[in-house]
Amino acid sequence: MFSLRYRRPPSTSSISSSITSYDGQEHHQQQQPHIRPPHHNTMDNQSPFYYDEEYDAKTKKPNNTRQNYFTMIFTNEYMGVVIIMFFSLLFRLWSIDFPSLVISTELEICNQINWYMSKKFFIGAYPPLAGLFYTAFAWYFGYSGDEQIYYAGQVPSTFPLQELRIVSAIMGAFLVPIVYLTVRRLGHGRSTATTAAGLLIFENGLITQSKFLMPEGLLCLFCSLAALSWAAQIQRQEKEPFIIPYVFQATTGLFLGFALSVKWQGIIPLAAVWISTVTYVWKILGERHFNFKYIIKQCLIRFMTTAILPTFIYFMLFQFHLDLIPNAGDHDLAVSPPLRYSLEGNEFSPSQQDIAYGSSIALRHLGTNGGYLHSHLKRYESGSTQQEVSTYPYEDMNNIWVIHKASERWNATHPVEYVKNNDRVVLEHYSTLRKLHSHDHKPPSNNKKEQFEVSAYGDPTIADPNDFWWVQILFDDDETDGDDETPIKAIDTRIRLLHSRLCHLLSHNVRMPNEEKPQQEVVCMHAASKGLSTWSIEHAYHEELEEEETTSYKKMTRLEIMKEVHQHMLNYQSVIYDQLAPTPPADPKYQLQLLRARKIKPMNWFFGTATYRLWDQVSGRSVYIAMNPAAKIMTFISLSIVVMYVALNMVLRKRQVKWPRSLSFELAGQKWAGYDPVATRELYCQSITFFSTASLIQALALYLMPSFNLKLTDSLPSAYFSAGLIAVVLDAVTLRMGKKAQSYACLLVLLLSFYGFSQLYPVSYGNYFWSQNDCKSVKGINFDCNRYPVQQVINTKNNDSGVEDEGQEEEEKDKERRIATVYVDMPGKAELYRYHIGHEMQADHHISAIQYASFSKAYQEATGVERYHRIQSTPGPSESEVAGWQKEIFSQAKKRAKQKQKQIKAEKKRKEKEAQKEAQAQKGEEAQKGEEEIDNKLEEKEAEEQAQKEEQEVVDNKMEEKEQEQNINQDIEDEQQQQEENEEA
């Protein structure tokens, strides 16, 4: 839509014009002819940024009014853009050399420049265009990649940090004239475009971001260029509706592809472009002048230029990026083995393909980059206290395991028998001869009921059912087959190990606790995920299979490399780990504060008080990314006006009520020649829709982006579109006012923006000293004021109490009050640093020296691939040490076997003795029972004899009594007889 304010009036020959409104109907209105002044020159004063500038329809004066030379220079639009660019550069190049050290957000770009220079492969935190851009300029400045940048706070010597910052500042400065041209292309006047440009000049967030090497600078630049190109195609499409502006649409797609190649957030402007496209297509669907073929052609061309073209550019730049880094690099351990061995400089020694019982194998975990199944002599400090099992990414003899049958241990006398799917096996650690084992003990990292400790236990002479594992092949459909007997192959076969207790061998990104150099934990888990419980045999060796076929990793295609690299980029935070990067302190308050700061709140970035700290010092100098508070308020007001207008317009349409003439566009420009209220309304609706949609989508779509590298700087493109929105809404609101009133309104907006800038400029440039009071004086912005020094007045008056003890106590308390603490970033940790209040500058110098010494030492210890992996390497055993361990363990096993035999013999003798004792005891009991029976019989016999004697005595007594009676009777008879005889005598 071309400008209504500077619209060319109709010629004398055309008395009426036909205008198509938003509802597709044609409205005819009479226009008064206007006679062009005879001295008008169409070539001298035509705007370079706009086409219809021959006549000012509002003032009814030609544009080539005679002016003096000085006025002509400063009223020329070329000169206006130059002045705007000058002020933009002035605000961004001011104190560009401070701080002179590398800040944390610049580390990634600095490292990428060195990797590109040395052609080393790496995984980037974002797409490659920003790194390629700054590498090209570093090469131009004569840098060859000979200085390593390894910590935030390092002062470079040969690295062109300041030169690259100047390049970044110049790129940021170009945003200001670009927004000016964009607003002009959309059909608005110079005052509106100047207002938008002024808002960006005073935008603190964009100023700070452009001073440092950050990808968001390029992202904002390409997003703004895409918006400018799209605005140009909108203007061309409105002026010549039946002509498709291929060039502008193609350049829009080109810049969108560049923005997407800087950060994935560059896809967000594409959504705004497609909303504009859908709106336009929906509009022309109601126009009978456009046939269906033309509409289809428009859709196809726009899809090709704004969807296919950006995608093509993105992949072409990624292809170029991969071509520049063909060599092995520092991130080799973070990628899969096929990708690692596809890089130049990484060679893989072929492995035996077949796996037989007795093969020495190295099991690689496929679910993480933890490395190989590993064990060493160290024991768990808790749980079973048996030998530890872990995963370890470096080559080591402790990664070797020998596979045996569960029923017997393989030896050279056995025939070759291949390991098949669903076989029950035992894995014996080669170095220590202990077997892979699991039991009821919980792992050291947690007490989850479904996880169990995995250890190395026993020796060749010990058999334990908890050493048994079933080998299960995981087929291409991620399923297993319990009846399958497919032979296991090295490298190509994915397997799972099922324990006899029905849990799977699993490793996850958890480091073992209480370790000086912790390795990745291995557990046995019920219902384990297939992703974390999948393994492959990377190396295999069997003495009987030396002549058999070997295998190795296949070279990956470029498409496969791109796919894997993008997977790692999506999980960058868990894949790439810098051992030199400081970690937050364990202080709960600090952790809570950090958690709140890291929460993704794009709307808080857009409207709220959020800030992002880039750098600070104890002395009070700091650099924050903070959006201009005045611009935030004006953005909120502008969006509120737009929402209220849309809502009220919908209600009035529903009620079939017209807008009051005083609030409509009908009276806004009735004094202008050739004024068209319908076209004016469409102009402002189109511009406001474009800017408001772009700014809101830029903020809201951040919720859908990967969160690992999402920060406040990603919302800066929304500040660019918000500046255009504020300017256009202001122009629409003040359209009914006079030119002077409009100028005052624009000036007021710029003064408010400058006031917001003046509040935050100390933290935007970083070379000003702040105190806690200065920090707290800024309202509506969330700063961590506790990080600034306290200006404390020291009381030096003498104590009049005369009591020495009280004076000493007050002095000690005063010293305690004068001690401050701050956390200082160190390699892999954050240390608490204490300093005396009032000596902040000395503390800064001391902290800088401590950091240099600490990081330099850590960098010497962790270089190359070891720096970017969670697991640190430890010295592995030599063959002689392994032989000594095996000999010792065999001797211990023999001693244990002898002791066991002795125990068996002793147990046998003990049992025999017990048996003899039992037999003797039984015999003794039987003999005792026999004697008792004999005694009983004898007693019974004696009792019988005694009874018989008693009976005989009784009989004898009776016989004696009877004889006595008989004798008595005989005597009586004899006496009687003698008496009778006497009597007779």
Secondary structure as UniProt FT lines:
FT   TURN            5..6
FT   TURN            12..13
FT   STRAND          16..20
FT   TURN            22..23
FT   STRAND          26..30
FT   TURN            38..39
FT   TURN            42..44
FT   STRAND          55..56
FT   TURN            57..60
FT   STRAND          61..62
FT   TURN            63..64
FT   HELIX           69..75
FT   HELIX           77..93
FT   TURN            94..97
FT   HELIX           104..106
FT   HELIX           107..118
FT   HELIX           129..140
FT   TURN            141..142
FT   TURN            152..153
FT   HELIX           161..173
FT   HELIX           175..185
FT   TURN            186..187
FT   HELIX           190..201
FT   HELIX           204..210
FT   HELIX           215..239
FT   TURN            241..242
FT   HELIX           246..262
FT   HELIX           264..267
FT   HELIX           268..285
FT   TURN            288..289
FT   HELIX           292..303
FT   HELIX           304..308
FT   HELIX           309..324
FT   TURN            330..331
FT   HELIX           332..334
FT   HELIX           337..340
FT   TURN            341..342
FT   STRAND          351..352
FT   TURN            357..358
FT   STRAND          360..365
FT   STRAND          372..379
FT   TURN            383..384
FT   STRAND          387..392
FT   HELIX           397..399
FT   STRAND          400..405
FT   TURN            412..413
FT   TURN            421..422
FT   STRAND          424..429
FT   TURN            430..432
FT   STRAND          435..438
FT   TURN            444..445
FT   TURN            449..450
FT   STRAND          451..457
FT   TURN            460..461
FT   HELIX           465..467
FT   STRAND          469..473
FT   TURN            476..477
FT   TURN            482..483
FT   TURN            490..492
FT   STRAND          494..499
FT   TURN            500..501
FT   STRAND          504..511
FT   STRAND          520..525
FT   TURN            526..527
FT   TURN            530..532
FT   STRAND          535..541
FT   HELIX           543..545
FT   TURN            546..547
FT   STRAND          550..551
FT   HELIX           558..570
FT   HELIX           572..575
FT   TURN            579..580
FT   HELIX           588..598
FT   HELIX           602..607
FT   STRAND          612..616
FT   TURN            618..619
FT   STRAND          622..625
FT   HELIX           629..654
FT   TURN            655..656
FT   TURN            661..663
FT   TURN            666..671
FT   TURN            673..674
FT   HELIX           677..700
FT   HELIX           701..704
FT   TURN            708..709
FT   HELIX           712..715
FT   HELIX           716..733
FT   TURN            734..736
FT   HELIX           739..765
FT   HELIX           772..777
FT   TURN            779..780
FT   HELIX           785..787
FT   TURN            800..801
FT   HELIX           804..817
FT   STRAND          819..826
FT   TURN            827..828
FT   STRAND          829..836
FT   TURN            837..838
FT   HELIX           840..861
FT   HELIX           864..868
FT   HELIX           879..984
//
